[in-house]
């Protein structure tokens, strides 16, 4: 049986110098509101290729102690369709002044408009407004578009598993960035409690 490999961890070491989120024409950025649950779930089901109806807002979001509606950001199309989402999450294992960029997803019909980038920026600005100094995220090797976005946003690899350095070398090569982050890929493995 193949070993189950842990997700990749990334860190944006500072929340200084963030670009301002600017949605493309025809879209608005805003916090989650009651009634957005079906649209949020539809985006999650489609973006993560889940069975229709698998996403459950109450289970994945509202049931968590860190949930607050203003920590969930949405990109909404002019017709009111939820087109993308990202969340600002508390993850104490990474430090009290660190927030997680969490559940980043874009509806496939709205892909290619940098909506994931814009809602992620909105989340990072929210984290900064909460007094946080840095951000972390977990992602998967196959999420090439997301990885490219996170690197563009200033996130860097954090190796916590022996498989991470080689996986990152493959990803960076695929993204046309071979040789980047050499110090992160050769540093001792990071440990978080």
C-alpha positions in Angstrom: 0.0 0.0 0.0 1.3 3.5 -0.9 2.2 5.9 1.9 -0.4 8.6 2.4 1.6 11.8 2.0 0.7 14.9 4.0 -0.4 18.1 2.3 2.1 20.8 1.4 2.5 23.7 3.9 3.2 27.2 2.7 3.9 30.4 4.7 3.7 34.1 3.9 6.2 35.4 6.4 4.7 38.9 6.5 1.3 40.5 5.8 3.0 43.8 4.9 3.0 45.0 1.3 -0.2 43.2 0.3 -1.8 44.4 -3.0 -5.3 45.7 -2.7 -7.9 43.2 -3.8 -9.6 44.5 -7.0 -12.2 42.2 -8.5 -12.6 42.1 -12.3 -15.5 43.9 -13.9 -18.8 42.2 -13.2 -17.7 40.9 -9.8 -17.8 42.2 -6.2 -15.9 41.0 -3.1 -17.8 40.8 0.1 -18.0 38.9 3.4 -20.3 35.8 3.7 -24.0 36.6 4.5 -26.8 34.3 5.7 -28.3 32.8 2.6 -24.9 32.3 0.8 -24.7 28.7 2.0 -26.0 27.0 -1.2 -23.7 29.1 -3.4 -20.7 28.4 -1.2 -21.5 24.7 -1.2 -21.9 24.6 -5.0 -18.5 26.3 -5.4 -16.8 23.8 -3.1 -18.5 20.7 -4.7 -17.4 21.8 -8.2 -13.9 23.2 -7.4 -12.9 20.1 -5.4 -14.7 17.7 -7.7 -16.9 16.3 -4.9 -20.1 14.5 -5.3 -22.9 17.1 -5.7 -24.2 18.0 -2.2 -21.2 16.8 -0.3 -20.1 20.2 0.9 -21.9 21.1 4.1 -21.4 24.7 5.2 -22.5 24.0 8.8 -20.1 21.1 9.1 -17.1 22.6 7.3 -17.4 26.2 8.5 -20.1 27.3 10.9 -19.5 24.3 13.3 -15.8 25.4 13.8 -15.0 27.6 16.8 -13.0 30.0 14.5 -16.0 30.7 12.2 -17.2 34.2 11.8 -19.1 35.4 8.7 -16.6 38.2 8.1 -13.7 35.7 7.9 -15.3 34.1 4.8 -14.8 36.2 1.7 -16.8 35.7 -1.5 -16.4 36.9 -5.1 -19.9 37.4 -6.3 -20.9 37.8 -10.0 -23.3 40.6 -11.0 -26.2 38.1 -11.1 -25.5 37.2 -7.4 -23.8 33.8 -8.2 -21.1 32.9 -5.7 -18.0 32.6 -8.0 -15.2 32.1 -5.5 -14.4 31.9 -1.8 -11.6 31.9 0.6 -11.5 32.0 4.4 -9.4 33.4 7.2 -8.9 30.6 9.8 -7.3 30.5 13.2 -4.6 27.8 13.5 -2.9 28.1 16.9 -0.3 25.4 16.1 1.4 28.0 13.8 1.4 30.8 16.3 -1.0 33.3 17.8 -0.3 36.0 15.3 -0.7 33.7 12.2 -3.9 33.0 10.2 -4.6 30.2 7.8 -5.8 30.9 4.3 -8.4 28.2 4.1 -10.9 26.7 1.7 -9.9 28.6 -1.4 -12.1 27.6 -4.3 -13.4 29.1 -7.6 -16.5 27.9 -9.5 -15.2 26.4 -12.8 -17.5 28.6 -14.9 -15.6 31.7 -13.4 -12.1 30.3 -13.7 -9.3 32.3 -15.4 -10.4 35.7 -13.9 -8.0 35.6 -10.9 -11.0 35.5 -8.5 -9.1 33.0 -6.2 -6.3 35.5 -6.0 -8.6 38.4 -5.2 -10.6 36.6 -2.5 -7.3 35.3 -1.0 -6.0 38.9 -0.9 -9.2 40.0 0.9 -8.6 37.2 3.4 -5.0 38.3 4.0 -6.1 41.9 4.5 -8.7 40.6 7.0 -6.0 38.7 8.9 -3.8 41.8 9.0 -6.8 43.8 10.4 -7.1 41.1 13.1 -3.5 41.9 14.1 -1.8 38.9 12.5 1.7 39.1 11.1 1.9 36.1 8.9 -0.3 33.5 7.1 -0.1 29.8 6.4 -2.0 27.4 4.1 -2.2 23.8 3.2 -2.5 22.6 -0.4 -2.0 19.7 -2.7 0.6 18.9 -5.3 -1.9 18.6 -8.1 -3.5 22.1 -7.5 -1.2 23.7 -10.1 -3.2 26.9 -10.6 -3.6 27.4 -6.9 0.1 26.8 -6.2 1.0 29.4 -8.9 -1.3 31.9 -7.2 0.1 31.2 -3.8 3.7 31.7 -5.0 2.7 34.9 -6.7 1.1 36.1 -3.5 4.4 35.7 -1.6 3.8 32.3 0.0 6.9 30.1 0.4 7.3 26.3 0.9 7.6 25.0 4.4 8.9 21.5 4.6 7.5 19.4 7.5 7.8 15.9 5.9 10.7 14.1 4.3 8.8 14.0 1.0 8.3 17.7 0.8 11.6 18.9 -0.6 11.4 16.6 -3.7 7.7 17.3 -4.2 8.5 21.0 -4.1 11.3 20.6 -6.6 8.9 18.8 -9.0 6.3 21.5 -8.5 8.7 24.4 -9.0 10.1 22.8 -12.1 6.6 22.3 -13.5 5.9 26.0 -12.8 9.1 27.2 -14.5 10.8 28.1 -11.2 13.5 25.5 -10.8 16.1 26.4 -8.2 13.8 28.7 -6.3 13.5 28.4 -2.5 16.7 26.4 -2.3 17.3 27.4 1.4 13.7 26.3 2.4 14.2 23.0 0.6 17.5 22.2 2.3 16.6 23.5 5.8 15.8 21.1 8.6 12.2 20.0 8.7 9.9 22.4 10.4 7.9 21.1 13.4 4.6 22.5 14.7 2.8 21.3 17.8 
